[in-house]
Amino acid sequence: MRIWIELTNSPHINMFGAMIHELEKEHEVIITCRPLANTIELLDLHGFKYEVVGEHYGGNFWTKLVGYPIRVWQLYKYISKQKVDVAVAQCSYHLPIVAWFCGAPSVYLNDNEHAVANSAAYLFADVIMVPEFLPSERLKYQLANPKKIVHYPGVKEGIFLWELEQRLPAKTEKKERKKIYIRTEPWTAHYYKKSQNFMDDLILGLKDKVDIVLLPRGKDQAIHYQDKKFDGIQVATTALDIVDIVPHCDLFIGAGGTMTREMAVMGVPTISVYQAELLDVDRHLIEVGAYVHQPDLTADQVLQLLESSAKQPANRSLLEKGKTAYDLIKNTVLNSVKK
């Protein structure tokens, strides 16, 4: 069987990594991607064979709109020659359309109910898989047919963190100063319309008191934080995997996104400073106490939290649900092949 997996953003490598390795034991897996954030770097880091198709069209809505059919066509030209049997992706709005034109069934996963482009993906996908707390009724306005929807248990991050937890080192090194990892806001995401660089004052207020590792979402952000005024901050210039972060992180501050949720599930004290409307997945994690949302966070508040908080065990319930979700997704993909 030939299985097409589209990885359009860096979190998807971890999400599908273990599944790709497992599927490759009996099937041929074809991976496509686009140059966004650290996606290509992480694919190389994990040793995956892939094909870069098209490009990312930045944060402007109209540019994205024009670029959408272009990349659909580029993917079709490549995939139509591969004769795939089934296709699967998380948040690849292009994949269900391309798979439909190629006559292959598609499984579309999504946990972002704010993404406008979901409508096309929902319309053409054969199976739509979303987290258990995202009701089918909420997806109807984006053209999701309730008969196509399959709910998986837990959160998306659990799908891969259950396996990754087993590879974490047991001990960490002793440090003189606390270490904070900071993930900046998604400049190019179409769903993010709030301010940029709003964390600068927070970072400047912390840099002489703690060790900061800043995780930019792209080259432009990396350049911004390499300015002289940020001297003393370590800006990650290469992709870091979760196993490179969790053992050394005393506190994680994230401006939204998968990495913030990953750290919370793994028991790292986590604060979200996301400025836009929260997703249902974030509301769910806040309700279960996995992390806190404090968009107006100050340096003094961070230092107080560092004194009073400590790492906790990973959220066992979400990890166990993640393993169940992993098996459900894999079996759904394999069972979607047209007989």
C-alpha positions in Angstrom: 0.0 0.0 0.0 1.2 3.5 -0.8 0.3 6.1 1.9 0.7 9.8 1.4 1.4 11.9 4.5 1.5 15.7 4.2 3.6 17.5 6.8 2.9 21.2 6.4 4.3 22.5 9.8 7.0 21.6 12.2 4.7 20.0 14.9 3.5 17.4 12.4 6.9 15.7 12.3 6.6 14.6 15.9 2.9 13.9 15.5 3.3 11.4 12.6 7.0 10.4 13.3 6.3 7.1 15.2 3.4 6.3 12.9 5.5 6.7 9.8 8.2 4.4 11.1 5.6 1.8 12.0 3.8 2.0 8.6 7.0 1.8 6.7 7.5 -1.7 8.0 4.7 -3.0 5.7 3.8 -0.1 3.4 5.4 2.6 1.3 5.1 6.1 2.8 5.3 9.2 0.6 6.0 12.4 2.5 5.4 15.9 1.1 6.0 19.2 2.9 6.5 22.9 2.4 9.1 25.3 3.8 7.5 26.7 6.9 9.0 27.3 10.4 11.4 24.4 11.2 9.6 21.8 9.2 12.4 20.9 6.8 15.1 21.1 9.5 13.1 18.6 11.7 12.5 16.3 8.8 16.3 16.2 8.2 16.9 15.8 11.9 14.7 12.7 12.0 16.1 11.3 8.8 12.9 11.2 6.8 12.8 11.1 3.0 10.5 13.8 1.7 9.5 16.0 -1.3 9.2 19.8 -0.9 6.2 20.9 -2.9 5.4 24.6 -3.3 5.9 27.3 -0.7 4.3 29.1 2.2 2.6 32.3 1.2 3.2 34.3 4.4 0.6 36.0 6.6 -1.3 38.1 4.1 -4.8 36.7 3.5 -5.0 37.6 -0.2 -1.5 36.2 -0.9 -2.6 33.0 0.8 -5.8 33.0 -1.2 -3.9 33.3 -4.5 -1.3 30.7 -3.4 -3.8 28.1 -2.4 -4.8 26.8 -5.8 -1.2 27.1 -7.0 0.0 24.6 -4.3 -3.0 22.3 -4.9 -1.9 22.1 -8.6 1.7 21.6 -7.6 0.8 18.8 -5.3 -1.5 17.2 -7.9 1.2 17.1 -10.5 3.5 15.3 -8.0 1.0 13.0 -6.3 -0.9 12.0 -9.4 2.2 10.2 -10.5 2.6 8.3 -7.2 -0.6 6.2 -7.4 -1.3 6.6 -3.7 -3.9 4.4 -2.0 -4.8 6.7 0.9 -3.8 10.1 2.2 -3.6 11.6 5.7 -2.6 15.0 7.2 -3.1 17.4 10.1 -4.2 20.8 8.9 -3.1 20.4 5.3 -5.9 22.2 3.6 -4.6 21.1 0.2 -4.4 17.3 0.8 -8.1 16.3 0.7 -8.7 18.2 -2.6 -5.6 16.7 -4.2 -6.4 13.2 -3.0 -10.0 13.5 -4.3 -8.7 14.5 -7.8 -6.3 11.5 -7.6 -9.1 9.1 -6.7 -7.6 8.3 -3.2 -9.5 8.5 0.1 -8.2 11.0 2.6 -8.2 11.3 6.4 -8.1 14.9 7.6 -7.2 15.8 11.1 -7.7 19.2 12.7 -7.9 20.8 16.1 -8.1 24.5 15.0 -11.8 25.5 14.6 -10.7 29.0 13.7 -9.0 28.1 10.5 -11.1 29.4 7.5 -9.5 27.0 5.0 -10.9 24.0 6.9 -14.1 24.4 4.8 -12.5 23.1 1.6 -10.7 20.3 3.5 -13.8 19.2 5.3 -15.8 19.2 2.0 -13.4 16.9 0.2 -12.1 14.7 3.0 -13.5 11.2 3.4 -12.9 11.1 7.1 -12.5 14.1 9.5 -10.8 13.4 12.8 -11.0 15.9 15.6 -10.4 15.8 19.4 -13.2 14.5 21.7 -14.0 17.9 23.1 -14.6 19.6 19.7 -18.4 19.0 19.0 -19.6 18.1 15.6 -22.1 20.9 15.7 -19.3 23.5 16.0 -17.8 22.2 12.7 -21.0 22.4 10.6 -20.6 26.0 9.7 -17.3 25.1 8.0 -19.1 22.5 5.8 -18.1 19.4 7.9 -20.5 16.6 7.3 -21.3 15.1 10.7 -21.3 11.6 9.2 -17.6 12.0 8.3 -16.5 13.1 11.7 -14.6 10.7 14.0 -13.6 11.9 17.5 -10.4 10.8 19.0 -9.7 10.8 22.7 -7.6 13.5 24.4 -5.6 16.2 22.6 -3.5 16.0 19.4 -0.3 16.3 21.4 -1.0 13.1 23.2 -0.9 11.2 19.9 2.9 11.3 19.9 3.9 12.3 23.4 2.9 8.9 24.8 5.8 7.5 22.8 8.2 10.4 23.1 8.0 10.3 26.9 9.7 6.9 26.9 12.8 8.5 25.2 13.3 11.3 27.7 16.5 11.2 29.8 15.8 10.3 33.4 18.0 13.0 35.0 18.9 16.6 34.2 22.0 18.6 34.9 22.3 20.9 37.8 22.1 24.6 36.9 23.1 27.8 38.6 20.2 29.7 37.1 16.7 28.8 36.1 16.2 28.2 32.4 13.2 29.5 30.5 12.2 28.5 27.0 10.1 31.0 25.1 8.2 30.4 21.9 7.2 33.5 20.0 4.0 34.4 18.3 3.0 33.0 14.8 3.7 35.9 12.5 2.6 34.1 9.3 -0.4 32.2 10.6 -3.6 33.3 8.9 -5.5 32.9 12.2 -3.2 35.3 14.1 -4.0 39.0 13.6 -2.7 40.5 16.9 0.5 42.4 17.6 4.0 41.3 16.9 7.1 41.5 19.2 4.8 42.1 22.2 7.0 39.8 24.3 10.1 42.0 23.9 9.6 43.9 27.2 9.0 40.6 29.0 12.2 39.1 27.6 14.3 42.2 28.3 13.0 42.2 31.9 14.1 38.5 32.4 17.3 38.2 30.5 19.7 39.3 33.3 17.9 37.1 35.9 17.4 33.8 34.2 18.8 31.8 31.2 16.5 32.3 28.2 16.4 30.1 25.1 14.2 31.7 22.5 12.6 29.5 19.9 11.7 31.7 16.9 9.2 30.5 14.3 11.2 31.6 11.3 14.3 33.4 10.1 12.8 36.9 10.4 12.0 36.4 14.1 15.5 35.0 14.7 17.0 38.1 13.1 14.9 40.3 15.3 16.0 38.7 18.5 19.7 38.7 17.5 19.6 42.5 17.9 22.3 43.9 20.3 19.6 44.8 23.0 18.9 41.1 23.4 22.5 40.2 24.2 22.6 37.3 26.6 19.6 35.5 25.2 20.3 32.2 23.4 18.4 32.2 20.1 17.9 28.7 18.7 19.2 28.8 15.1 18.5 25.2 14.4 15.4 23.0 15.1 15.2 21.6 18.6 13.2 18.5 19.3 11.0 18.1 22.4 13.5 15.7 24.0 16.1 18.5 23.7 13.9 20.9 25.7 11.8 19.1 28.3 14.7 17.9 30.5 16.3 21.3 30.8 13.2 23.6 31.0 12.2 25.1 34.3 9.4 27.2 32.7 7.9 27.4 29.2 6.3 30.6 27.9 4.5 30.3 24.6 2.5 32.6 22.4 0.2 29.8 21.4 0.7 26.8 19.2 1.5 23.1 19.6 4.8 23.5 21.5 3.0 25.3 24.4 0.6 22.4 24.7 3.3 19.8 24.4 5.2 21.3 27.4 2.0 21.4 29.5 1.2 17.8 28.8 4.7 16.8 29.7 4.5 18.4 33.1 6.6 21.5 32.5 5.2 24.6 34.2 3.7 26.5 31.3 2.2 29.9 30.6 0.4 30.9 27.5 0.6 34.5 26.5 -1.4 34.0 23.3 -3.1 37.3 22.4 -6.0 36.1 20.1 -9.1 34.1 20.8 -8.2 30.7 22.4 -9.0 27.5 20.6 -11.2 24.9 22.3 -8.1 22.7 22.8 -6.5 25.4 24.8 -9.6 26.0 26.9 -9.7 22.3 27.6 -6.1 22.2 28.8 -6.7 25.2 31.0 -9.8 23.6 32.5 -7.8 20.5 33.4 -5.0 22.6 35.0 -2.4 21.7 32.4 -1.3 25.4 32.0 -2.4 29.0 32.6 -3.3 31.7 30.2 -1.9 35.1 31.1 -1.6 37.4 28.0 -0.4 40.4 30.1 2.4 38.5 31.8 5.2 40.5 33.4 8.8 39.7 34.3 8.0 39.9 38.1 5.2 37.4 37.8 7.5 35.0 35.9 10.1 35.2 38.6 7.5 34.6 41.4 6.2 31.6 39.5 9.7 30.2 39.2 10.1 30.3 42.9 6.8 28.5 43.6 6.5 26.0 40.8 8.3 22.8 39.9 8.1 20.2 37.2 5.3 17.7 37.6 4.9 14.2 36.1 3.5 14.1 32.6 -0.3 14.1 32.4 -0.9 10.4 32.5 -4.5 10.6 31.5 -3.7 12.6 28.3 -0.9 10.3 27.4 -3.0 7.2 27.8 -5.7 8.8 25.7 -3.0 9.7 23.2 -2.0 6.1 22.8 -5.6 5.1 22.1 -5.9 8.0 19.6 -2.7 6.9 17.9 -4.1 3.4 17.3 -7.5 4.8 16.2 -5.9 7.2 13.6 -3.5 4.5 12.2 -6.4 2.0 11.9 -8.7 4.6 10.3 -6.0 5.3 7.7 -5.5 1.7 6.9 -9.2 0.9 6.8 -10.0 3.9 4.5 -8.4 2.3 1.5 -11.0 1.6 -1.2 -11.4 -2.1 -1.9 
